[in-house]
């Protein structure tokens, strides 16, 4: 499966906008993982967790940003 992920309205700790604030990536999704296949600079990698893949966690790595994300399906 293929899709897209966008990180929107990113800010520095002081509240100022980070870069363009909205890096976005095309992703491919496998059985237990996701990874970027295009889009803005850098990479996105993640893994699904739980018996029914109800959770996801991962990272975004760029030369100017390293961040982590997580989500739970409701």
ABEGO torsion letter per residue (X at the ends): XBBBBBBBGBBBAAGBBBEAGBBBBBBBBBAABBBBAEEBBEBBBBBBBEAAGABBBBBBBBAABBBBBBBBBX
